[in-house]
Amino acid sequence: MKTLALCAFALMACAAPAAPVLVYDAAACVPGINCTIGGHGSSPGSGPANSDFQTFFSAQFGIDLSGDSFTWTTASNANGDAFGHVDDTDFGIHTAYLWNGSAVLCCTLDDPYAIADGNDHDHFIGEDLYGVSNSGQPLFPAFLAGPGGPEAMAPLDYALSPEATALIGDIWWSVRFVAIANDDTILATWGGPTGWLIFTPGGAAPSVPEPVSILLLVPALAAMRRRLRRG
């Protein structure tokens, strides 16, 4: 009986559901009528300096870019993060960047990789044709990601509701995320009849035990059985 109880406990622990994903509903909207979402804060700081880009790209590419000159756009959130597009004059760098208030963290993927917006709990949206920041996500090339680097931002786990999937249909590739609010609502353009969508987070998706959990359980139960036999 004790053996069965221990095995049952181990099974429940290893087969515990994975963390729930964020689930988005979607609705078509019309600019000037119902295409409105909330906002997020902005940093009072000045953002990165030329030397920040020199340091980051020199380290990533293994070459001395201390004499290189950069130009960049700057948007920000309330956490002091700055993000946008950056180009240089000497090495042909054209990419997006994320600066965390003291250093550049990302990115090295070439344009058209882009970070479009980021809210105050560091959820960022953009476009990634290389499939890094949107790995495992339901839309492409749009992405929802957290801070990452040095290559690209780190994809966040999210899903679309069945209704959103049916609405978008086979033109999922046309969705481009434009803005994200602090409640994670996302405004997007798409190839549908209105040209605009609003994605609204609607809850947690059901999850299932990961198959690898059961595989990890086998040696643990075998070891437990040997110990109980010796006892």
C-alpha positions as CSV (number, residue, x, y, z in Angstrom):
1,M,0.0,0.0,0.0
2,K,2.9,2.3,0.9
3,T,4.5,1.5,-2.4
4,L,1.3,2.4,-4.4
5,A,1.0,5.7,-2.5
6,L,4.5,6.7,-3.3
7,C,4.1,5.8,-6.9
8,A,0.9,7.7,-7.2
9,F,2.5,10.8,-5.7
10,A,5.5,10.5,-8.1
11,L,3.1,10.1,-11.0
12,M,1.1,13.2,-10.1
13,A,4.3,15.3,-9.6
14,C,5.9,14.3,-12.9
15,A,2.6,14.5,-14.9
16,A,1.6,17.9,-13.6
17,P,0.2,20.2,-16.3
18,A,2.6,22.6,-18.0
19,A,2.1,26.3,-17.3
20,P,-1.0,27.6,-19.0
21,V,-0.5,29.7,-22.1
22,L,-2.0,33.1,-22.9
23,V,-5.0,32.7,-25.2
24,Y,-6.1,35.4,-27.6
25,D,-9.5,36.1,-29.0
26,A,-9.6,38.3,-32.2
27,A,-12.0,40.7,-33.7
28,A,-12.0,42.7,-36.9
29,C,-12.1,46.5,-36.2
30,V,-12.4,49.8,-38.2
31,P,-10.0,52.7,-37.5
32,G,-11.7,55.7,-36.0
33,I,-14.6,53.5,-34.8
34,N,-13.5,50.5,-32.7
35,C,-9.7,50.0,-33.3
36,T,-8.7,51.5,-29.9
37,I,-6.5,49.8,-27.3
38,G,-4.9,51.1,-24.1
39,G,-1.3,52.2,-23.9
40,H,1.8,51.8,-21.8
41,G,4.3,54.1,-20.2
42,S,7.5,55.5,-21.7
43,S,11.0,56.0,-20.2
44,P,12.1,59.4,-19.2
45,G,15.7,58.4,-20.1
46,S,17.6,59.3,-23.2
47,G,18.1,55.8,-24.5
48,P,21.2,54.1,-25.9
49,A,24.4,55.9,-27.1
50,N,26.6,55.2,-30.1
51,S,29.1,53.5,-27.9
52,D,26.4,51.0,-26.7
53,F,26.0,49.7,-30.2
54,Q,29.7,49.7,-30.8
55,T,30.2,47.5,-27.8
56,F,27.4,45.1,-28.5
57,F,28.1,44.5,-32.2
58,S,31.9,44.3,-31.7
59,A,31.3,41.5,-29.2
60,Q,28.8,39.6,-31.4
61,F,30.7,39.8,-34.7
62,G,34.2,39.6,-33.2
63,I,35.5,42.7,-35.0
64,D,36.5,46.1,-33.8
65,L,33.6,48.5,-34.5
66,S,34.8,51.3,-32.1
67,G,35.0,53.7,-35.1
68,D,31.6,52.8,-36.5
69,S,28.7,55.3,-36.5
70,F,25.1,54.2,-35.8
71,T,21.7,55.8,-36.4
72,W,18.6,54.5,-34.6
73,T,15.0,55.1,-33.8
74,T,13.8,55.1,-30.2
75,A,10.6,53.9,-28.5
76,S,10.4,52.9,-24.9
77,N,8.4,51.5,-22.0
78,A,8.1,52.6,-18.4
79,N,10.9,50.2,-17.3
80,G,13.6,52.2,-19.1
81,D,13.8,49.7,-22.0
82,A,14.4,51.3,-25.4
83,F,13.8,49.6,-28.7
84,G,13.6,50.3,-32.3
85,H,15.6,50.0,-35.6
86,V,19.4,50.5,-35.9
87,D,21.7,51.0,-38.9
88,D,25.4,51.6,-39.2
89,T,27.7,53.3,-41.7
90,D,30.5,50.8,-42.1
91,F,29.5,47.2,-41.7
92,G,26.0,47.0,-43.2
93,I,24.1,46.5,-40.0
94,H,20.3,46.8,-40.3
95,T,18.3,45.3,-37.5
96,A,16.2,45.8,-34.4
97,Y,17.6,46.5,-31.0
98,L,16.6,46.2,-27.3
99,W,18.5,48.3,-24.7
100,N,17.7,47.7,-21.0
101,G,18.8,51.0,-19.6
102,S,22.5,50.2,-19.4
103,A,23.4,47.9,-22.4
104,V,22.2,46.6,-25.7
105,L,20.9,43.1,-25.3
106,C,19.6,42.3,-28.8
107,C,19.6,41.8,-31.9
108,T,21.7,40.4,-34.7
109,L,19.1,39.2,-37.2
110,D,19.0,41.2,-40.3
111,D,16.2,43.6,-41.4
112,P,13.2,43.1,-41.9
113,Y,13.5,41.7,-38.3
114,A,11.6,44.4,-36.3
115,I,10.4,45.2,-32.8
116,A,7.2,47.2,-33.2
117,D,6.2,47.9,-29.6
118,G,6.7,46.8,-25.9
119,N,4.6,47.2,-22.8
120,D,5.5,47.9,-19.2
121,H,5.8,44.2,-18.2
122,D,8.3,43.5,-21.1
123,H,6.0,41.9,-23.6
124,F,7.3,42.9,-27.1
125,I,5.7,42.5,-30.5
126,G,7.2,42.6,-34.0
127,E,8.0,40.7,-37.1
128,D,10.5,37.9,-37.6
129,L,10.8,36.2,-41.0
130,Y,13.6,34.0,-39.6
131,G,11.3,32.1,-37.3
132,V,13.2,32.7,-34.0
133,S,11.1,35.1,-32.0
134,N,7.9,33.4,-33.1
135,S,9.1,29.8,-32.7
136,G,6.1,27.6,-31.8
137,Q,3.6,30.4,-32.1
138,P,0.4,30.3,-34.1
139,L,1.2,33.4,-36.3
140,F,4.1,34.1,-38.7
141,P,5.9,36.4,-39.2
142,A,4.3,38.3,-36.3
143,F,5.8,37.5,-32.9
144,L,5.0,38.1,-29.2
145,A,8.2,37.8,-27.1
146,G,10.0,38.7,-24.0
147,P,13.5,40.2,-23.6
148,G,16.1,38.1,-25.3
149,G,19.3,38.1,-27.2
150,P,21.8,38.4,-28.6
151,E,20.3,37.0,-31.8
152,A,16.6,37.7,-31.3
153,M,13.9,38.2,-28.7
154,A,12.6,35.2,-26.7
155,P,9.2,33.8,-27.9
156,L,6.4,33.8,-25.4
157,D,3.9,30.9,-25.1
158,Y,0.5,32.0,-26.4
159,A,-2.4,30.5,-28.4
160,L,-5.4,31.7,-30.5
161,S,-8.9,30.8,-29.5
162,P,-10.8,28.6,-31.9
163,E,-12.9,31.6,-32.9
164,A,-9.8,33.7,-33.6
165,T,-8.3,30.9,-35.7
166,A,-11.5,30.6,-37.7
167,L,-11.7,34.4,-38.2
168,I,-8.1,34.7,-39.5
169,G,-8.3,31.5,-41.5
170,D,-5.6,30.9,-44.1
171,I,-4.3,34.5,-44.2
172,W,-2.5,34.1,-40.8
173,W,0.7,35.1,-42.7
174,S,-0.8,38.6,-43.3
175,V,-1.1,39.6,-39.6
176,R,1.3,42.3,-38.5
177,F,1.3,43.3,-34.8
178,V,1.4,47.1,-34.5
179,A,0.9,48.1,-30.8
180,I,0.5,46.3,-27.4
181,A,-1.1,47.7,-24.3
182,N,-0.3,47.0,-20.7
183,D,-3.2,44.5,-20.5
184,D,-1.5,42.6,-23.4
185,T,-4.2,43.6,-25.9
186,I,-2.6,43.8,-29.4
187,L,-3.6,45.9,-32.3
188,A,-2.7,44.5,-35.7
189,T,-3.2,44.9,-39.4
190,W,-4.2,42.0,-41.7
191,G,-5.4,41.1,-45.1
192,G,-9.0,40.7,-44.1
193,P,-11.9,42.9,-45.1
194,T,-11.4,45.7,-42.5
195,G,-7.6,45.6,-42.6
196,W,-7.3,45.7,-38.8
197,L,-7.7,43.3,-35.9
198,I,-7.7,43.5,-32.1
199,F,-6.3,40.6,-30.2
200,T,-7.7,40.4,-26.6
201,P,-6.3,38.0,-24.0
202,G,-9.1,35.7,-22.9
203,G,-7.7,33.3,-20.4
204,A,-5.7,30.1,-20.0
205,A,-5.7,27.2,-22.4
206,P,-6.1,23.7,-21.1
207,S,-2.8,21.9,-20.9
208,V,-1.8,18.2,-21.0
209,P,1.0,16.3,-19.3
210,E,4.2,16.5,-21.3
211,P,5.3,13.0,-22.6
212,V,8.8,13.6,-21.4
213,S,7.5,13.7,-17.8
214,I,6.4,10.1,-18.0
215,L,9.8,9.0,-19.4
216,L,11.6,10.7,-16.6
217,L,9.3,8.9,-14.1
218,V,10.4,5.4,-15.1
219,P,14.0,5.4,-13.6
220,A,12.6,7.1,-10.5
221,L,10.0,4.3,-9.9
222,A,12.6,1.6,-10.6
223,A,15.0,3.0,-8.0
224,M,12.1,3.3,-5.5
225,R,11.2,-0.3,-6.1
226,R,14.8,-1.5,-5.4
227,R,14.9,0.5,-2.2
228,L,11.7,-1.0,-0.9
229,R,12.8,-4.5,-1.8
230,R,16.0,-4.1,0.3
231,G,13.9,-2.8,3.2
